[in-house]
């Protein structure tokens, strides 16, 4: 997963057709465990979605810009529009099913 280090990098990254933006925090065990699972899921089932991570401690502006209240939070965008937002207590199977429909329409 690509590491972003500024709000400008995030804005540029969101210009890609399909992206996952993963917001983490330092010393967050849930962030690390969930990141690995989400990354594996997307590599396996949704390889055309680009992935990047931003740390809220390194880029504090992302909290206000994206209304982030807890970490981890990840957002999926298609053509610059937010499609889904999930946080700490996410079920990967329902998420996968939700994304699969749009992913197939978008890339086929």
VMD Tcl script that builds the backbone (N, CA, C; Angstrom):
set m [mol new atoms 324]
animate dup $m
set s [atomselect $m all]
$s set {name element resname resid chain x y z} {
  {N N UNK 1 A 0.855 -1.164 0.000}
  {CA C UNK 1 A 0.000 0.000 0.000}
  {C C UNK 1 A 0.906 1.234 0.000}
  {N N UNK 2 A 0.637 2.134 -0.904}
  {CA C UNK 2 A 1.434 3.349 -1.032}
  {C C UNK 2 A 1.211 4.245 0.190}
  {N N UNK 3 A 2.266 4.882 0.659}
  {CA C UNK 3 A 2.205 5.776 1.819}
  {C C UNK 3 A 2.151 7.225 1.326}
  {N N UNK 4 A 1.113 7.953 1.712}
  {CA C UNK 4 A 0.978 9.356 1.336}
  {C C UNK 4 A 1.408 10.232 2.508}
  {N N UNK 5 A 2.055 11.369 2.214}
  {CA C UNK 5 A 2.598 12.172 3.306}
  {C C UNK 5 A 2.138 13.623 3.318}
  {N N UNK 6 A 1.204 13.985 2.439}
  {CA C UNK 6 A 0.687 15.356 2.464}
  {C C UNK 6 A -0.738 15.381 1.908}
  {N N UNK 7 A -1.433 16.434 2.215}
  {CA C UNK 7 A -2.800 16.589 1.722}
  {C C UNK 7 A -2.806 16.733 0.196}
  {N N UNK 8 A -1.750 17.328 -0.358}
  {CA C UNK 8 A -1.648 17.447 -1.822}
  {C C UNK 8 A -1.482 16.077 -2.478}
  {N N UNK 9 A -0.692 15.207 -1.859}
  {CA C UNK 9 A -0.552 13.847 -2.385}
  {C C UNK 9 A -1.891 13.111 -2.334}
  {N N UNK 10 A -2.640 13.316 -1.274}
  {CA C UNK 10 A -3.959 12.684 -1.157}
  {C C UNK 10 A -4.873 13.182 -2.262}
  {N N UNK 11 A -4.907 14.501 -2.465}
  {CA C UNK 11 A -5.753 15.069 -3.524}
  {C C UNK 11 A -5.377 14.509 -4.895}
  {N N UNK 12 A -4.078 14.385 -5.180}
  {CA C UNK 12 A -3.629 13.813 -6.453}
  {C C UNK 12 A -4.018 12.345 -6.563}
  {N N UNK 13 A -3.865 11.622 -5.468}
  {CA C UNK 13 A -4.199 10.200 -5.467}
  {C C UNK 13 A -5.686 9.984 -5.762}
  {N N UNK 14 A -6.545 10.840 -5.222}
  {CA C UNK 14 A -7.992 10.696 -5.419}
  {C C UNK 14 A -8.424 10.970 -6.858}
  {N N UNK 15 A -7.527 11.453 -7.695}
  {CA C UNK 15 A -7.839 11.693 -9.109}
  {C C UNK 15 A -7.812 10.404 -9.920}
  {N N UNK 16 A -7.285 9.320 -9.351}
  {CA C UNK 16 A -7.280 8.026 -10.038}
  {C C UNK 16 A -8.719 7.528 -10.173}
  {N N UNK 17 A -8.989 6.689 -11.173}
  {CA C UNK 17 A -10.368 6.229 -11.401}
  {C C UNK 17 A -11.003 5.479 -10.225}
  {N N UNK 18 A -10.243 4.627 -9.562}
  {CA C UNK 18 A -10.792 3.832 -8.455}
  {C C UNK 18 A -9.710 3.694 -7.380}
  {N N UNK 19 A -10.036 4.141 -6.162}
  {CA C UNK 19 A -9.030 4.133 -5.102}
  {C C UNK 19 A -9.616 3.731 -3.752}
  {N N UNK 20 A -8.708 3.243 -2.920}
  {CA C UNK 20 A -8.990 2.995 -1.514}
  {C C UNK 20 A -8.016 3.868 -0.732}
  {N N UNK 21 A -8.543 4.743 0.115}
  {CA C UNK 21 A -7.720 5.586 0.974}
  {C C UNK 21 A -7.882 5.081 2.397}
  {N N UNK 22 A -6.791 4.607 2.970}
  {CA C UNK 22 A -6.785 4.011 4.306}
  {C C UNK 22 A -6.170 5.002 5.282}
  {N N UNK 23 A -6.944 5.428 6.271}
  {CA C UNK 23 A -6.479 6.386 7.271}
  {C C UNK 23 A -6.130 5.617 8.539}
  {N N UNK 24 A -4.895 5.768 8.985}
  {CA C UNK 24 A -4.435 5.071 10.180}
  {C C UNK 24 A -3.937 6.076 11.211}
  {N N UNK 25 A -3.588 5.549 12.374}
  {CA C UNK 25 A -3.040 6.370 13.450}
  {C C UNK 25 A -1.841 5.640 14.047}
  {N N UNK 26 A -0.923 6.369 14.666}
  {CA C UNK 26 A 0.230 5.705 15.272}
  {C C UNK 26 A -0.187 4.862 16.476}
  {N N UNK 27 A 0.564 3.802 16.706}
  {CA C UNK 27 A 0.324 2.905 17.851}
  {C C UNK 27 A -1.089 2.340 17.871}
  {N N UNK 28 A -1.653 2.087 16.715}
  {CA C UNK 28 A -3.017 1.556 16.598}
  {C C UNK 28 A -2.926 0.108 16.104}
  {N N UNK 29 A -3.111 -0.827 17.017}
  {CA C UNK 29 A -3.031 -2.242 16.643}
  {C C UNK 29 A -4.133 -2.635 15.673}
  {N N UNK 30 A -5.331 -2.108 15.883}
  {CA C UNK 30 A -6.437 -2.413 14.973}
  {C C UNK 30 A -6.102 -1.921 13.574}
  {N N UNK 31 A -5.476 -0.754 13.485}
  {CA C UNK 31 A -5.095 -0.203 12.175}
  {C C UNK 31 A -4.192 -1.176 11.421}
  {N N UNK 32 A -3.212 -1.731 12.128}
  {CA C UNK 32 A -2.260 -2.643 11.487}
  {C C UNK 32 A -2.916 -3.936 11.039}
  {N N UNK 33 A -3.720 -4.531 11.905}
  {CA C UNK 33 A -4.364 -5.807 11.582}
  {C C UNK 33 A -5.370 -5.632 10.459}
  {N N UNK 34 A -6.218 -4.614 10.553}
  {CA C UNK 34 A -7.235 -4.394 9.531}
  {C C UNK 34 A -6.603 -4.016 8.198}
  {N N UNK 35 A -5.545 -3.227 8.244}
  {CA C UNK 35 A -4.864 -2.826 7.006}
  {C C UNK 35 A -4.403 -4.046 6.225}
  {N N UNK 36 A -3.799 -4.994 6.907}
  {CA C UNK 36 A -3.312 -6.206 6.245}
  {C C UNK 36 A -4.466 -6.987 5.617}
  {N N UNK 37 A -5.557 -7.109 6.328}
  {CA C UNK 37 A -6.716 -7.856 5.799}
  {C C UNK 37 A -7.368 -7.148 4.629}
  {N N UNK 38 A -7.517 -5.839 4.744}
  {CA C UNK 38 A -8.111 -5.064 3.645}
  {C C UNK 38 A -7.208 -5.117 2.422}
  {N N UNK 39 A -5.918 -4.964 2.641}
  {CA C UNK 39 A -4.959 -5.001 1.540}
  {C C UNK 39 A -5.007 -6.352 0.823}
  {N N UNK 40 A -5.047 -7.432 1.568}
  {CA C UNK 40 A -5.126 -8.761 0.957}
  {C C UNK 40 A -6.414 -8.946 0.179}
  {N N UNK 41 A -7.529 -8.494 0.751}
  {CA C UNK 41 A -8.822 -8.602 0.066}
  {C C UNK 41 A -8.798 -7.847 -1.256}
  {N N UNK 42 A -8.295 -6.627 -1.242}
  {CA C UNK 42 A -8.314 -5.814 -2.456}
  {C C UNK 42 A -7.334 -6.332 -3.501}
  {N N UNK 43 A -6.193 -6.838 -3.074}
  {CA C UNK 43 A -5.248 -7.415 -4.036}
  {C C UNK 43 A -5.845 -8.635 -4.715}
  {N N UNK 44 A -6.587 -9.420 -3.959}
  {CA C UNK 44 A -7.159 -10.652 -4.494}
  {C C UNK 44 A -8.401 -10.401 -5.346}
  {N N UNK 45 A -9.343 -9.609 -4.843}
  {CA C UNK 45 A -10.640 -9.463 -5.510}
  {C C UNK 45 A -10.794 -8.196 -6.341}
  {N N UNK 46 A -10.061 -7.140 -5.985}
  {CA C UNK 46 A -10.231 -5.858 -6.663}
  {C C UNK 46 A -8.872 -5.256 -7.043}
  {N N UNK 47 A -8.118 -5.950 -7.866}
  {CA C UNK 47 A -6.734 -5.521 -8.150}
  {C C UNK 47 A -6.620 -4.201 -8.906}
  {N N UNK 48 A -7.674 -3.745 -9.534}
  {CA C UNK 48 A -7.591 -2.498 -10.288}
  {C C UNK 48 A -7.830 -1.264 -9.423}
  {N N UNK 49 A -8.208 -1.459 -8.184}
  {CA C UNK 49 A -8.379 -0.338 -7.256}
  {C C UNK 49 A -7.021 -0.029 -6.636}
  {N N UNK 50 A -6.576 1.190 -6.803}
  {CA C UNK 50 A -5.287 1.606 -6.227}
  {C C UNK 50 A -5.479 1.862 -4.734}
  {N N UNK 51 A -4.454 1.519 -3.957}
  {CA C UNK 51 A -4.539 1.656 -2.505}
  {C C UNK 51 A -3.444 2.572 -1.985}
  {N N UNK 52 A -3.811 3.378 -0.995}
  {CA C UNK 52 A -2.825 4.228 -0.328}
  {C C UNK 52 A -3.234 4.428 1.120}
  {N N UNK 53 A -2.220 4.711 1.936}
  {CA C UNK 53 A -2.435 4.923 3.361}
  {C C UNK 53 A -1.950 6.314 3.743}
  {N N UNK 54 A -2.682 6.941 4.657}
  {CA C UNK 54 A -2.274 8.222 5.220}
  {C C UNK 54 A -2.405 8.134 6.731}
  {N N UNK 55 A -1.409 8.650 7.434}
  {CA C UNK 55 A -1.415 8.614 8.886}
  {C C UNK 55 A -1.936 9.948 9.404}
  {N N UNK 56 A -2.962 9.885 10.236}
  {CA C UNK 56 A -3.605 11.101 10.733}
  {C C UNK 56 A -2.666 11.931 11.610}
  {N N UNK 57 A -1.693 11.321 12.237}
  {CA C UNK 57 A -0.729 12.073 13.052}
  {C C UNK 57 A 0.246 12.857 12.173}
  {N N UNK 58 A 0.565 12.324 11.008}
  {CA C UNK 58 A 1.484 12.990 10.089}
  {C C UNK 58 A 0.788 14.054 9.247}
  {N N UNK 59 A -0.503 13.845 8.980}
  {CA C UNK 59 A -1.287 14.784 8.164}
  {C C UNK 59 A -2.575 15.105 8.929}
  {N N UNK 60 A -2.508 15.935 9.958}
  {CA C UNK 60 A -3.691 16.181 10.790}
  {C C UNK 60 A -4.867 16.823 10.048}
  {N N UNK 61 A -4.604 17.479 8.925}
  {CA C UNK 61 A -5.684 18.121 8.155}
  {C C UNK 61 A -6.697 17.130 7.607}
  {N N UNK 62 A -6.292 15.861 7.455}
  {CA C UNK 62 A -7.225 14.891 6.879}
  {C C UNK 62 A -8.424 14.652 7.787}
  {N N UNK 63 A -8.266 14.855 9.078}
  {CA C UNK 63 A -9.402 14.687 9.990}
  {C C UNK 63 A -10.529 15.639 9.631}
  {N N UNK 64 A -10.197 16.890 9.436}
  {CA C UNK 64 A -11.209 17.887 9.105}
  {C C UNK 64 A -11.705 17.737 7.670}
  {N N UNK 65 A -10.777 17.517 6.748}
  {CA C UNK 65 A -11.164 17.459 5.332}
  {C C UNK 65 A -12.104 16.300 5.027}
  {N N UNK 66 A -11.865 15.147 5.672}
  {CA C UNK 66 A -12.656 13.954 5.373}
  {C C UNK 66 A -13.583 13.536 6.519}
  {N N UNK 67 A -13.727 14.383 7.536}
  {CA C UNK 67 A -14.576 14.071 8.692}
  {C C UNK 67 A -14.214 12.727 9.316}
  {N N UNK 68 A -12.955 12.568 9.643}
  {CA C UNK 68 A -12.457 11.339 10.266}
  {C C UNK 68 A -12.485 11.527 11.777}
  {N N UNK 69 A -13.202 10.649 12.464}
  {CA C UNK 69 A -13.321 10.747 13.912}
  {C C UNK 69 A -12.640 9.605 14.646}
  {N N UNK 70 A -12.273 8.554 13.933}
  {CA C UNK 70 A -11.568 7.437 14.568}
  {C C UNK 70 A -10.712 6.735 13.520}
  {N N UNK 71 A -9.749 5.999 14.020}
  {CA C UNK 71 A -8.879 5.231 13.130}
  {C C UNK 71 A -8.970 3.770 13.538}
  {N N UNK 72 A -8.909 2.900 12.594}
  {CA C UNK 72 A -8.757 3.139 11.162}
  {C C UNK 72 A -10.086 3.499 10.502}
  {N N UNK 73 A -9.974 4.238 9.443}
  {CA C UNK 73 A -11.104 4.535 8.565}
  {C C UNK 73 A -10.588 4.372 7.149}
  {N N UNK 74 A -11.386 3.735 6.307}
  {CA C UNK 74 A -10.983 3.692 4.908}
  {C C UNK 74 A -12.163 4.036 4.030}
  {N N UNK 75 A -11.828 4.685 2.916}
  {CA C UNK 75 A -12.833 5.184 1.990}
  {C C UNK 75 A -12.513 4.675 0.595}
  {N N UNK 76 A -13.555 4.318 -0.125}
  {CA C UNK 76 A -13.400 3.843 -1.498}
  {C C UNK 76 A -14.041 4.887 -2.405}
  {N N UNK 77 A -13.282 5.294 -3.425}
  {CA C UNK 77 A -13.749 6.298 -4.372}
  {C C UNK 77 A -13.752 5.716 -5.776}
  {N N UNK 78 A -14.790 6.045 -6.542}
  {CA C UNK 78 A -14.847 5.771 -7.970}
  {C C UNK 78 A -15.032 7.106 -8.671}
  {N N UNK 79 A -14.113 7.428 -9.577}
  {CA C UNK 79 A -14.118 8.689 -10.327}
  {C C UNK 79 A -14.263 9.898 -9.410}
  {N N UNK 80 A -13.527 9.898 -8.311}
  {CA C UNK 80 A -13.501 11.038 -7.410}
  {C C UNK 80 A -14.676 11.172 -6.466}
  {N N UNK 81 A -15.613 10.242 -6.539}
  {CA C UNK 81 A -16.801 10.280 -5.677}
  {C C UNK 81 A -16.706 9.181 -4.625}
  {N N UNK 82 A -16.970 9.549 -3.388}
  {CA C UNK 82 A -16.909 8.564 -2.314}
  {C C UNK 82 A -18.046 7.559 -2.470}
  {N N UNK 83 A -17.678 6.298 -2.565}
  {CA C UNK 83 A -18.655 5.217 -2.710}
  {C C UNK 83 A -18.946 4.543 -1.371}
  {N N UNK 84 A -17.912 4.320 -0.584}
  {CA C UNK 84 A -18.091 3.628 0.691}
  {C C UNK 84 A -17.080 4.157 1.696}
  {N N UNK 85 A -17.480 4.083 2.958}
  {CA C UNK 85 A -16.614 4.479 4.074}
  {C C UNK 85 A -16.841 3.475 5.188}
  {N N UNK 86 A -15.753 2.918 5.661}
  {CA C UNK 86 A -15.830 1.924 6.735}
  {C C UNK 86 A -14.812 2.283 7.802}
  {N N UNK 87 A -15.065 1.756 8.992}
  {CA C UNK 87 A -14.173 2.048 10.094}
  {C C UNK 87 A -13.839 0.822 10.899}
  {N N UNK 88 A -13.495 1.063 12.092}
  {CA C UNK 88 A -12.978 0.101 13.045}
  {C C UNK 88 A -13.683 -1.260 13.014}
  {N N UNK 89 A -14.973 -1.300 13.044}
  {CA C UNK 89 A -15.728 -2.557 13.102}
  {C C UNK 89 A -16.355 -2.860 11.745}
  {N N UNK 90 A -15.563 -3.370 10.851}
  {CA C UNK 90 A -16.031 -3.637 9.491}
  {C C UNK 90 A -16.051 -5.135 9.237}
  {N N UNK 91 A -17.086 -5.575 8.555}
  {CA C UNK 91 A -17.150 -6.951 8.090}
  {C C UNK 91 A -16.627 -6.999 6.666}
  {N N UNK 92 A -15.586 -7.763 6.441}
  {CA C UNK 92 A -14.978 -7.773 5.112}
  {C C UNK 92 A -15.847 -8.466 4.065}
  {N N UNK 93 A -16.619 -9.455 4.446}
  {CA C UNK 93 A -17.494 -10.127 3.477}
  {C C UNK 93 A -18.590 -9.187 2.967}
  {N N UNK 94 A -19.346 -8.513 3.848}
  {CA C UNK 94 A -20.343 -7.562 3.324}
  {C C UNK 94 A -19.715 -6.433 2.508}
  {N N UNK 95 A -18.543 -5.967 2.941}
  {CA C UNK 95 A -17.848 -4.922 2.189}
  {C C UNK 95 A -17.489 -5.420 0.798}
  {N N UNK 96 A -16.954 -6.614 0.724}
  {CA C UNK 96 A -16.568 -7.214 -0.551}
  {C C UNK 96 A -17.767 -7.330 -1.492}
  {N N UNK 97 A -18.893 -7.774 -0.955}
  {CA C UNK 97 A -20.102 -7.918 -1.773}
  {C C UNK 97 A -20.599 -6.568 -2.270}
  {N N UNK 98 A -20.507 -5.568 -1.425}
  {CA C UNK 98 A -20.943 -4.221 -1.801}
  {C C UNK 98 A -20.070 -3.658 -2.921}
  {N N UNK 99 A -18.769 -3.827 -2.810}
  {CA C UNK 99 A -17.841 -3.279 -3.798}
  {C C UNK 99 A -17.874 -4.072 -5.097}
  {N N UNK 100 A -18.078 -5.368 -4.991}
  {CA C UNK 100 A -18.023 -6.244 -6.161}
  {C C UNK 100 A -18.977 -5.797 -7.269}
  {N N UNK 101 A -20.180 -5.409 -6.920}
  {CA C UNK 101 A -21.171 -5.001 -7.924}
  {C C UNK 101 A -20.685 -3.769 -8.698}
  {N N UNK 102 A -20.252 -2.764 -7.971}
  {CA C UNK 102 A -19.807 -1.536 -8.617}
  {C C UNK 102 A -18.499 -1.772 -9.373}
  {N N UNK 103 A -17.596 -2.523 -8.784}
  {CA C UNK 103 A -16.307 -2.834 -9.406}
  {C C UNK 103 A -16.520 -3.493 -10.765}
  {N N UNK 104 A -17.396 -4.492 -10.804}
  {CA C UNK 104 A -17.657 -5.191 -12.073}
  {C C UNK 104 A -18.279 -4.278 -13.116}
  {N N UNK 105 A -19.181 -3.416 -12.704}
  {CA C UNK 105 A -19.779 -2.466 -13.645}
  {C C UNK 105 A -18.741 -1.442 -14.131}
  {N N UNK 106 A -17.907 -1.006 -13.234}
  {CA C UNK 106 A -16.932 0.034 -13.543}
  {C C UNK 106 A -15.835 -0.471 -14.476}
  {N N UNK 107 A -15.370 -1.700 -14.265}
  {CA C UNK 107 A -14.231 -2.198 -15.031}
  {C C UNK 107 A -14.607 -3.153 -16.162}
  {N N UNK 108 A -15.858 -3.447 -16.339}
  {CA C UNK 108 A -16.268 -4.324 -17.453}
  {C C UNK 108 A -17.102 -3.598 -18.456}
}
mol reanalyze $m
mol bondsrecalc $m
mol representation Tube
mol addrep $m
